[in-house]
Amino acid sequence: MNSLATRPTAPFNQLWDLAVKVYDELLGMDWRWQSVDGAMTKGPLGGEKTGENPTSRGKLGTKRSLQTDASGIPVGLAVGEENVHDTRLLQETIEDCVDRAATKASAWENLCLDKAYDSNAVRKHIESVYGYTSHIRSRGEEERELDRAPGERPRRWVVERTHGWLNHFRAILIRWDKKIHNHVAGLHLAFAYFIYSRLGVFG
């Protein structure tokens, strides 16, 4: 497993793994259209993997990079300083997903990214190294994604919806943990809860 699954977080990472496995057995993971996007979290106490946000008067924070399947189920995670560009967390995010899925992506698996990832180098990397078919919105195409045909399912937006759901957890909306392992463990626990709630376990 990757660096996030070191000993302090391993039990919670395994809980997330189990939730993904149960969901796949009961409802089936939808790997056809996967998405990756980053979100920033305030971290006023500082600590490991926090950095200054240049757009918010240098306030401290953390960035999480999340990968989901087509229905928004979280399958990959990377965490870095708030001022780290999304592309620098992309490889770690995908590798975390590949570890969890225990298989390399196939050409029929599509990976959707927003304009922050718009570069030929990123396209080449995710296609040649990981086997995805890439779908990266350019700045001009970004607005046109809102004009979907009636009945057409959202694709990249599901990861943003999952980020929004995670922000309902107060410990995730604002990071109070100075140690990165504690913060990541909380994310893993929230992912497992999210997946089981989608299965109706919590009523």
Contacts in CASP RR format, 6 or more apart in sequence:
PFRMAT RR
TARGET T0000
AUTHOR 0000-0000-0000
METHOD contacts of the structure
MODEL  1
MNSLATRPTAPFNQLWDLAVKVYDELLGMDWRWQSVDGAMTKGPLGGEKT
GENPTSRGKLGTKRSLQTDASGIPVGLAVGEENVHDTRLLQETIEDCVDR
AATKASAWENLCLDKAYDSNAVRKHIESVYGYTSHIRSRGEEERELDRAP
GERPRRWVVERTHGWLNHFRAILIRWDKKIHNHVAGLHLAFAYFIYSRLG
VFG
1 13 0 8 1.000
1 96 0 8 1.000
1 99 0 8 1.000
2 78 0 8 1.000
2 92 0 8 1.000
2 95 0 8 1.000
2 96 0 8 1.000
2 99 0 8 1.000
3 92 0 8 1.000
4 13 0 8 1.000
4 77 0 8 1.000
4 78 0 8 1.000
4 79 0 8 1.000
4 92 0 8 1.000
4 96 0 8 1.000
4 184 0 8 1.000
5 13 0 8 1.000
5 99 0 8 1.000
6 181 0 8 1.000
8 179 0 8 1.000
8 181 0 8 1.000
8 182 0 8 1.000
8 185 0 8 1.000
9 181 0 8 1.000
9 184 0 8 1.000
9 185 0 8 1.000
9 188 0 8 1.000
12 184 0 8 1.000
12 185 0 8 1.000
12 186 0 8 1.000
12 188 0 8 1.000
12 189 0 8 1.000
12 192 0 8 1.000
13 188 0 8 1.000
15 188 0 8 1.000
15 189 0 8 1.000
15 192 0 8 1.000
16 74 0 8 1.000
16 100 0 8 1.000
16 188 0 8 1.000
16 189 0 8 1.000
16 191 0 8 1.000
16 192 0 8 1.000
16 195 0 8 1.000
17 100 0 8 1.000
18 192 0 8 1.000
19 191 0 8 1.000
19 192 0 8 1.000
19 195 0 8 1.000
19 196 0 8 1.000
20 29 0 8 1.000
20 73 0 8 1.000
20 75 0 8 1.000
20 100 0 8 1.000
20 195 0 8 1.000
22 195 0 8 1.000
22 196 0 8 1.000
22 199 0 8 1.000
23 29 0 8 1.000
23 73 0 8 1.000
23 195 0 8 1.000
23 198 0 8 1.000
23 199 0 8 1.000
26 199 0 8 1.000
27 199 0 8 1.000
29 69 0 8 1.000
29 73 0 8 1.000
29 75 0 8 1.000
29 101 0 8 1.000
30 69 0 8 1.000
30 70 0 8 1.000
30 71 0 8 1.000
30 73 0 8 1.000
31 69 0 8 1.000
31 70 0 8 1.000
31 101 0 8 1.000
31 105 0 8 1.000
31 109 0 8 1.000
32 70 0 8 1.000
32 108 0 8 1.000
32 109 0 8 1.000
32 110 0 8 1.000
33 69 0 8 1.000
33 70 0 8 1.000
33 110 0 8 1.000
33 112 0 8 1.000
33 155 0 8 1.000
34 67 0 8 1.000
34 68 0 8 1.000
34 69 0 8 1.000
34 70 0 8 1.000
34 75 0 8 1.000
34 97 0 8 1.000
34 109 0 8 1.000
34 110 0 8 1.000
34 111 0 8 1.000
34 112 0 8 1.000
34 132 0 8 1.000
35 67 0 8 1.000
35 68 0 8 1.000
35 72 0 8 1.000
35 111 0 8 1.000
35 112 0 8 1.000
35 113 0 8 1.000
35 155 0 8 1.000
35 156 0 8 1.000
35 157 0 8 1.000
35 158 0 8 1.000
35 159 0 8 1.000
36 65 0 8 1.000
36 66 0 8 1.000
36 67 0 8 1.000
36 68 0 8 1.000
36 90 0 8 1.000
36 93 0 8 1.000
36 94 0 8 1.000
36 111 0 8 1.000
36 112 0 8 1.000
36 113 0 8 1.000
36 117 0 8 1.000
36 159 0 8 1.000
37 65 0 8 1.000
37 66 0 8 1.000
37 86 0 8 1.000
37 113 0 8 1.000
37 114 0 8 1.000
37 156 0 8 1.000
37 159 0 8 1.000
37 160 0 8 1.000
37 163 0 8 1.000
38 63 0 8 1.000
38 64 0 8 1.000
38 65 0 8 1.000
38 66 0 8 1.000
38 86 0 8 1.000
38 89 0 8 1.000
38 163 0 8 1.000
39 63 0 8 1.000
39 64 0 8 1.000
39 66 0 8 1.000
39 163 0 8 1.000
39 164 0 8 1.000
39 166 0 8 1.000
39 167 0 8 1.000
40 53 0 8 1.000
40 61 0 8 1.000
40 62 0 8 1.000
40 63 0 8 1.000
40 82 0 8 1.000
41 61 0 8 1.000
41 62 0 8 1.000
41 63 0 8 1.000
41 64 0 8 1.000
41 82 0 8 1.000
41 172 0 8 1.000
41 173 0 8 1.000
41 174 0 8 1.000
41 175 0 8 1.000
42 59 0 8 1.000
42 60 0 8 1.000
42 61 0 8 1.000
42 173 0 8 1.000
42 174 0 8 1.000
42 175 0 8 1.000
43 50 0 8 1.000
43 59 0 8 1.000
43 60 0 8 1.000
43 61 0 8 1.000
43 62 0 8 1.000
43 174 0 8 1.000
43 175 0 8 1.000
43 176 0 8 1.000
44 59 0 8 1.000
44 60 0 8 1.000
44 61 0 8 1.000
44 174 0 8 1.000
44 176 0 8 1.000
45 60 0 8 1.000
45 175 0 8 1.000
45 176 0 8 1.000
45 177 0 8 1.000
45 178 0 8 1.000
46 60 0 8 1.000
46 61 0 8 1.000
46 178 0 8 1.000
47 178 0 8 1.000
47 179 0 8 1.000
47 180 0 8 1.000
48 178 0 8 1.000
48 179 0 8 1.000
48 180 0 8 1.000
49 62 0 8 1.000
49 79 0 8 1.000
49 80 0 8 1.000
49 81 0 8 1.000
49 180 0 8 1.000
49 183 0 8 1.000
50 60 0 8 1.000
50 61 0 8 1.000
50 62 0 8 1.000
50 81 0 8 1.000
50 82 0 8 1.000
50 175 0 8 1.000
51 60 0 8 1.000
51 61 0 8 1.000
51 62 0 8 1.000
51 81 0 8 1.000
51 82 0 8 1.000
51 83 0 8 1.000
52 58 0 8 1.000
52 59 0 8 1.000
52 60 0 8 1.000
52 61 0 8 1.000
52 82 0 8 1.000
52 83 0 8 1.000
53 59 0 8 1.000
53 60 0 8 1.000
53 61 0 8 1.000
53 82 0 8 1.000
53 83 0 8 1.000
54 83 0 8 1.000
60 82 0 8 1.000
61 81 0 8 1.000
61 82 0 8 1.000
61 175 0 8 1.000
62 79 0 8 1.000
62 80 0 8 1.000
62 81 0 8 1.000
62 82 0 8 1.000
62 175 0 8 1.000
62 183 0 8 1.000
63 79 0 8 1.000
63 80 0 8 1.000
63 81 0 8 1.000
63 82 0 8 1.000
63 84 0 8 1.000
63 86 0 8 1.000
63 89 0 8 1.000
64 77 0 8 1.000
64 78 0 8 1.000
64 79 0 8 1.000
64 80 0 8 1.000
64 163 0 8 1.000
64 187 0 8 1.000
65 77 0 8 1.000
65 78 0 8 1.000
65 79 0 8 1.000
65 80 0 8 1.000
65 86 0 8 1.000
65 89 0 8 1.000
65 90 0 8 1.000
65 92 0 8 1.000
65 93 0 8 1.000
66 74 0 8 1.000
66 76 0 8 1.000
66 77 0 8 1.000
66 93 0 8 1.000
66 159 0 8 1.000
66 162 0 8 1.000
66 163 0 8 1.000
67 74 0 8 1.000
67 75 0 8 1.000
67 76 0 8 1.000
67 77 0 8 1.000
67 93 0 8 1.000
67 94 0 8 1.000
67 96 0 8 1.000
67 97 0 8 1.000
67 159 0 8 1.000
68 74 0 8 1.000
68 75 0 8 1.000
68 76 0 8 1.000
68 158 0 8 1.000
68 159 0 8 1.000
68 162 0 8 1.000
69 75 0 8 1.000
70 153 0 8 1.000
70 155 0 8 1.000
70 158 0 8 1.000
71 158 0 8 1.000
71 198 0 8 1.000
72 158 0 8 1.000
72 159 0 8 1.000
72 161 0 8 1.000
72 162 0 8 1.000
73 162 0 8 1.000
73 194 0 8 1.000
73 195 0 8 1.000
73 198 0 8 1.000
74 162 0 8 1.000
74 191 0 8 1.000
74 194 0 8 1.000
74 195 0 8 1.000
75 97 0 8 1.000
75 100 0 8 1.000
75 101 0 8 1.000
76 93 0 8 1.000
76 94 0 8 1.000
76 96 0 8 1.000
76 97 0 8 1.000
76 100 0 8 1.000
77 93 0 8 1.000
77 96 0 8 1.000
77 184 0 8 1.000
77 187 0 8 1.000
77 188 0 8 1.000
77 191 0 8 1.000
78 89 0 8 1.000
78 90 0 8 1.000
78 92 0 8 1.000
78 93 0 8 1.000
78 96 0 8 1.000
79 89 0 8 1.000
79 180 0 8 1.000
79 183 0 8 1.000
79 184 0 8 1.000
79 187 0 8 1.000
80 89 0 8 1.000
85 116 0 8 1.000
86 116 0 8 1.000
86 117 0 8 1.000
87 116 0 8 1.000
87 117 0 8 1.000
87 119 0 8 1.000
87 122 0 8 1.000
90 113 0 8 1.000
90 117 0 8 1.000
90 122 0 8 1.000
90 126 0 8 1.000
91 125 0 8 1.000
94 111 0 8 1.000
94 126 0 8 1.000
94 130 0 8 1.000
98 104 0 8 1.000
98 105 0 8 1.000
98 130 0 8 1.000
104 130 0 8 1.000
104 131 0 8 1.000
105 111 0 8 1.000
105 130 0 8 1.000
105 131 0 8 1.000
105 132 0 8 1.000
106 131 0 8 1.000
107 131 0 8 1.000
107 132 0 8 1.000
107 133 0 8 1.000
108 133 0 8 1.000
109 131 0 8 1.000
109 132 0 8 1.000
109 133 0 8 1.000
110 132 0 8 1.000
110 133 0 8 1.000
110 134 0 8 1.000
110 135 0 8 1.000
110 155 0 8 1.000
111 126 0 8 1.000
111 130 0 8 1.000
111 132 0 8 1.000
111 133 0 8 1.000
111 134 0 8 1.000
111 135 0 8 1.000
112 135 0 8 1.000
112 136 0 8 1.000
112 137 0 8 1.000
112 155 0 8 1.000
112 156 0 8 1.000
113 122 0 8 1.000
113 134 0 8 1.000
113 135 0 8 1.000
113 136 0 8 1.000
113 137 0 8 1.000
113 156 0 8 1.000
114 136 0 8 1.000
114 137 0 8 1.000
114 142 0 8 1.000
114 156 0 8 1.000
115 136 0 8 1.000
115 137 0 8 1.000
115 138 0 8 1.000
115 139 0 8 1.000
115 140 0 8 1.000
115 141 0 8 1.000
115 142 0 8 1.000
117 136 0 8 1.000
118 136 0 8 1.000
118 137 0 8 1.000
118 138 0 8 1.000
118 139 0 8 1.000
122 134 0 8 1.000
122 136 0 8 1.000
123 134 0 8 1.000
123 136 0 8 1.000
126 132 0 8 1.000
126 134 0 8 1.000
127 133 0 8 1.000
127 134 0 8 1.000
135 155 0 8 1.000
135 156 0 8 1.000
137 145 0 8 1.000
137 156 0 8 1.000
145 156 0 8 1.000
145 157 0 8 1.000
148 154 0 8 1.000
154 161 0 8 1.000
162 194 0 8 1.000
165 194 0 8 1.000
166 172 0 8 1.000
166 187 0 8 1.000
166 190 0 8 1.000
166 194 0 8 1.000
167 173 0 8 1.000
169 190 0 8 1.000
171 177 0 8 1.000
171 186 0 8 1.000
172 186 0 8 1.000
172 187 0 8 1.000
172 190 0 8 1.000
175 183 0 8 1.000
177 183 0 8 1.000
193 202 0 8 1.000
196 202 0 8 1.000
END
